[in-house]
């Protein structure tokens, strides 16, 4: 029989997708029977690295036709539905060991599973499994038997599964075991399993029958999972195992052992009926470490020596193909280094169809994978979103293929995307012919290449010079030592990550570049549209220098960076080197109009940008924002627009590929799955017709509801007719996002989706799919209701609508159709900005300010330097600037809750483009109190209270009311609050220069106030919570990586804690002597409560804990702020203030406060103030 793997065929010529050769079709399936067979063994699939695609081909073929696809090798599958138990058994003729130590030697297992093939060790996949195992403990001369049940992956006997029972039996010899028989019984009635053994001809010994649907649901020992949690099977497991049960025999050796196991007499019986027996010659070796050598009626299993190794066999039947036509896979010579970046070589394939054979050929594993999924695609299979709900597998009475040769050579390389690398969605990307093979990265990396926390103290000269000071915002890229160091970092990066085709070298995501003379000399004259110097020349020069430094060792690898922010435009005086790739970001251009559209100049500008870069280098990629980023999983109707633009970018500019800015979960989100599906379809084949794709998707995905759902999506797609009046472009975020949806459009979409619900009726899965999308429509309607109601002045309805938004996020979270963390964060921003804009006084937004300035910030360094009159402790009189001029404070009052400084300065003409100013406010209080300043700005700002700096936010960051919260103590009487606000770039409509600001109590409630006759904001503090105790700045701290603090009562007052660290609160523990750490940690502090607090309602107020917190007072748990208690994600908890009622305080005595903090990633700890307050 002809081998199905050809490892040395000549490179075939590939071009755009086409079919050539004989006319007509070849019948693949007809009259209830297959005309082809898959001429590939599973071990060959392993060699070709296409195990999952081959499994999918077989599975989906059977789902389409109702008949299995014949294969050269097929697992022997057993029917467990007989009334008598089905018994699987084998004899262990001998187990022996030649090692010198006497630790556990070997394990033999009978394993059953409806999973017929494992790519790694047996059980290393998801799905029901059961094994009856015998482990030889050579040292203690014992045999240990265990019945183990699992439905999750685990690696090796005893590691992870649910263990129903263990039996221990003594043996005679310490050198070998003989005469052992194993049996694993499974019965349909009662749906139970049991294991049994016989040693040296003795009577069989059996376990009790066990119900696998209870695996891990009790807590007795050993009736619990050892590593992976409950492993219970679902109640319908017998139906899934019916005619689908594969039989495995495995041998396992521990590290350092030399193990030999002789297996014989394998058979399967039901009562007196023998269902299976025979030679081991026909068994299939499962991919594992070790050898399996048939010896007549037995087989010798020898796990690999030196590590924990498993080797085994699966009962298999061989096919007699007769007149069936073979379907073969052929892998050609691996492309040379020169073509490894050519998608026509790496992703392409050929499909040769003749009456004698069908051959899928490719030069790479990825190309072969694409060929298999292209075959299924031709038969109508679609994977609209990850998971079962997204699978469209049509029923087919017949299948055909066109005779001749079809070649596919995609010009667009989707495999460079990190999105398809792995994880939950890898199969979905692969099935849509957008699998991952290599990694192109141009990410912000300067700060990772030379991390400031490691180098800045010793080498400040490696970093940016701004206002005469070295600061670690960017690198000084003209420094030869920096270049040399980064070259070595790049080489190490590429050595350690062989699948990376590029070393990322984009600047840090800020605009604070080095201003030293050597760096500035690399910049061309002039400034960009944002008012900043053009940085592209220096970025390209630096990339070229590093690229040259890595070229000799890595001739086929690249250096890559983004064309982004201040280095978006092409360079003026230099070209990118041949091994430098440019990833052009669309972030500063219209994200709604993606095709060139004369009605949207921004769209034309982006395509002109692509054209200019393409004239300098052929290595250009794009960085897209579809769905539009930061919109909280609202519908983004750009799927047709993006699809049409993909072909333009390829045909007109020759881009090589691209990446997409994507929030986790967009592939499965009810509102955005369609964007991701269309992106996959067009990247796999940009020549597809998007309109036809929409029709076909709706036909398959929505079935009887196809027409109203297609009308629904076409209605939403009309949003691209919106021409964003009054602004240059639609940007990222939800700012004015509502404007693209008119009431008329939303009403039409509602009618259409209601029609779809009615037509779908109760026909599954179409009803579930329409309901899935309908939830996102309700989400959109609630969001729009919140915004539109605010615009009409209806506060109650607006608030109610935003509450409905939150309820819908919860609903969709339960169905897995939204990312709650991302959605809540973005919708919180929408809600606060909307209410602040239209109801500023109800929220307590401060709109009336004294302003000082503007001052010149052309050098963009105002935030990093000090004016002569700083710190500002009074706004009563003029100040003297650095040039000796006297500057007066002037009054400004905003209409809404956002103090737009660009609007405030529009009538104040200056000769510069970038400014900074001071905003001042007098406060009047009748008593001392602690309050919260809740504020934010897109731009850097500093906050001074009575001449003392209390807060500083550097750099640029998306703004939101209440995002920055600072607790301050106001004295009795008058206070002066001053903010220094620095504009560092010319802004877009989405992120203007300005300020959100309000003053609240520690619960976030606005403090009643009025403007007094002296122009001060008088705060009424009578009914607000009052601080009754202060805490030391340093607390005791101890890490708890093993989670033993709760068991050992680290919260108790009498604990010996003298060896605990002392670290300050108010900052993340990473910024203290504790250092970098993720996991559990404990804080302890002792404090006293004054007698005046007696009889008051006390609470602990935490301004910020990253991430979860459990609070103990005097040895008792009094509250928690956790995922379990709030049903919020860690990403939401960490920035949310919270209070904990205190009922066990010891008034006038010493108290102990203990806090357990759990941090899963990044920074952690009590990073903001804690106070004990008396509630009104």
C-alpha positions, 0 to 999 in steps of 0.5 A: 500500500502506498505510503501517505506521507511524502517528505521529499516531494518537490516544491509545487507552484502556488498562486491565487486560488484556482482550479485546473484540469479535468471537468466534472465532479467526483462522488465522495459520498452517495447512497449512504456509503463513502466512496473514499477512505482516509489513507493515514494512520494516527501515528502518521498524523502525529508525524505530520502534526495534524492530529486534530485536523484529521480527527475533525475531518473524521468527526465532521464527515460522520456528522454530515453523512451519518456514516463514519469516514473509513480509515486505514486504521480505525479504533475498535469501538465497543457497544456497552448497551447489553444487559450483561457487563462488558469486561475488558481484561488482559494478563500481565505475564511479567513485570521486571526491573533492572534498576538498583533502587527500590522505589515504585517501579511500574504501573499497568492500566486498562483504560476505556474512553470514548476519546479514541486517540490521545496526542500525548500521554493517555488521559491527556485530553478532555473527555470521560475516561476510566482506568483500572490500574496496578502499580508495583511497589517494588520496595515494599513488595506490594501491588496497589490497585486503583479504580480511577475516573476522570473527565479532565486532562491529567498526565500519568496514573494517579495524577489528577483523577478521582480515585474511587478505591485503592486495594493493596496486595503483598507479592513474593518477589522483589525483582518481578511480578508474574501471573497477574490478570486485570479486568475492568467491567462496565455495565449499562444497567445502573451505568456503573463500573468496577475493577478486578484482579486475579494473582497466580490463578487465585480467585478474582477480587472485585471492587464495588460497582461505582457510579462515575457521575458521582466522581468527586462529589463527596469528600471521603478519602480516597473518594476525592480528586487528588489534584484537579477537582471533581471529575464527575461524568454527565448523566448521559455518559452511557449514550456517549459511550455507546458504540464509541468505547476505545480500549487501551492498555498502557505501561508506566515507569517512574523517573530513573527506572528501567521497566519491562512489562509483558502483556498478553491475553487481551480480550473483551467479552460480554457474558459468554460472548467474546467481542474481541481478541487477537494478536497485538500486531494490529494494535495501534501504539499511542504517542508516548515515550517508550517502545511497544514490541509485539512478541506473538500473542503478547507485547513487551512495553518498555517506557523510556528510561530517565523520566516519567514515561508512559507507552501503550496500545489501543485495540485497532481494526485494519481496513480492506479498502477494496474499491474505495478511493484513497485520500492522502496527505503529503508534506513537502520540503520545509520552505527555506529561510528566505520563504518562511515569511511568504504565506504562499509557501507557509499557508498554501496547499494543493488539492489533487482530485482524480478517480484514482486518488485524492491528494492534499499537498502542502509544504508546511504543517499549517498548509496541510491543516488548511487543506483539510479544513478547506475540504470541509469548508467546500462541503458547507462546514462553518465555525461561526464562533468557538464552541458547539453553538457556533458549529454549522455542520450541514446534513449531506446525502451526497458529497462531491469534489471537482476533478482536477487540481486546486491550489490555494496560495493566500497572500495574506498571512493570518498566522502571524497573529497572536490571537490564534496561538492557543487557549480556548479558541485555537481550534476555532482559528485553525478551522477557519484556516487562520491557524498560528504558526509563527509570531510577529510582534512589534509591541511596545518593548523598549521598557522591557528590553532595558527595564528601568527598575533593573538599570536606571539607578546605575545607568540613567544615561540609558534613558530619556533626558527631559528638562535636564533630567534623566527619566525612565520614560523612554530610551536614549536611542542615540546612546551606542551602549543602549544599541549594543545592549538591546542587540544582545537582548534581541538575540536572547529573545529570538534564541529563547522564542524560536517561533518568533519571526521578529524582535519587538522594538516599539517605544513605550506607549507614551510621548515623553521621548529623549530630548538630548542633542544627539537624539533630537538631531535625528528628528526632521524639522516640524511637528505632527498633527498632534503638535509633537515632533516627529519621532519616526526617523529616530525609531527607524534608525534605532530599529535598523541598528538593532536589525543589523546587529542580529542579522548575522545570527538570525538572517531570516528574522526581523525587527518590528515596530508599530507605526503609531502615535508620534511615529506614525508617519513614514521617516523623512531621512532614512528607510527601514532596513530589509529586515525591519517590519512595520505594523501600521496602526489605524488608531489615529484614523477613522475606525468606522470608515475603513475603505477609502471614502471621500466623505471621510477624509480620515479614511483617505489619509489612512490609505495614503499612509499605507501607500507611503510606507509601501514605497519605502519597504515591502514588509508592511502589516496592519494593526486594526481595531475591529470591533472598535476597541474600548466599546464594552462589547456593544455591537460594532457594525463594521464587519462588511466594511472591514471585509471590503477593505481587506482586499483593497489593502492586499491588492493596492498596497501589498500588505503581508498580514496583520493583527487586531487589537482585541479584548478577550472573549470577542470571538464568543461575544453575542455582539462582536462574534460576527466581526471576528468571523468575517475577519477570519473568512476574509483573511483566509481568502480576501477574494470572497464576496462579503455580501455572499458570505453574510447570506451564507452565514445566516442561512447556515447559522440561523436556519429558518430565521436566516432572512430576518437575521440577514436583514438585521445585520444589514440594518446595523451595517448601515451605521457606516453611513454615519459621517461623524459631523463635527469631528474628524473621525470615529475613534476608540472608546464610547465617546459619541458612539451612540451617534451611529445608531439612529432611533429609526435604525434601532427600531428596525433592528428590533422588529427584525430580530423579533421576526427572527425569534418568531420564525425560529420557534423552538427549533434548536439550535437556531432558537438559541442562536437568535436568542444569543444575538437578541441579548446583545440587541437588548444590551445596545438598546439599554445603553442607548436609552441611558444616553438618550434619556440623559440628553433629554434631561430624564435622570431617573430613566437614564439611571434605570437604563444603565442599571438595565445595562448591568443586569444584561451584563450579568445575564450574558455572563451566565451564557458566556456571551460577554466579557464582564470585566471589560464590559463593566469597565467600559459601561461604567465609563459611559454611565459616569461620563454621561451623567457628569455631562448632563447632570453635573450638579447631582453628582457634585461635579465641580464646574467653577474654577480659578485658572492661571495660564496658559503657559507654553508647554512646547517642550512637553515637560511642564509636568516634570519641572517646577515653576518658580511660584510652586507649590501654589498655596493660595489663589488670592493674588497674582504670581510671578512667572519664570520670565518675571511676568505677573500672571492673574487668576481668572474665572471659568465655569464649565457647562457640564461636569467635564471642565474642557480646558481647550474650550476655556482657552479658545479666546486666549490666543497664544503663539504656541500649540501645547499649553499647561495651566493651574486650576484652583479652588478655595474650600471652606469647612466648619470642621476637620474631616477626611474626604475623597477627591475623585478626579481624572484627566487624559493628560498628566496632572498634579494635585496640591492641597494647601501647598502640599502635593497629594497626588500625581498622575504622569503620562496619558491614560483614558479618562473617566470620572472617579477613576483617580481617588485620593483621601485627604484630611481637610482642616477646619476652616479654609483650604486651597486646592490647586491642580497643575494640568499639562497638555502634551499633545493636540487632542482628538474629539474623544480625549480632550484636555480637561478635568473631571473633579468632585469631592465625596465622602469615603463612601463615594457620596457627594458632599452637599456644598454651596458657593459662599460670598467669598467665592469658596466652595463650602462643604457641609460635613455634618452628615458625612462619615468621620474618621475616628482613628488613624493607622500607622503608615507601616504594617506587618506583612507576610507572604503566604504562598502555601495558603496556610495563614487561615489554618494557622490563624494568622489573624489572631491577636496572640500570634507571634509576628516578630519575624514579619516584615514591615512595609508601608500601605498606600502602595503596592507590595511590589513597590516595597521591600516585599518585592514582586509576588502573586498569591496570598499575603497577610497584613497586621496592624495594632491601633487604638480607638478613642473613647469618643467613638463609643456608641457610634456606628463604625466601619473600616473604609478601604480606598483600594486593595488589589485584588481580593481582601478578607478583613479580620478584627480582633481575631474575627472575620468581619467582612470580605471584598472578593470574587465570591462575595461580590460576583465581580472579577479581580479586574473590577475589584482591585480599583473599587473602594469598599467598607466593612462594618465593625461590630467588635471594636474595643473602644479605648483599648488596643485592637488588631486588624488583619487583612488577607489579600489575594493577588493573581497577577501584576501588582498587589496589596493594600495600595490606597489608604485605610481608615476607621470611620463613624457613619452618620 
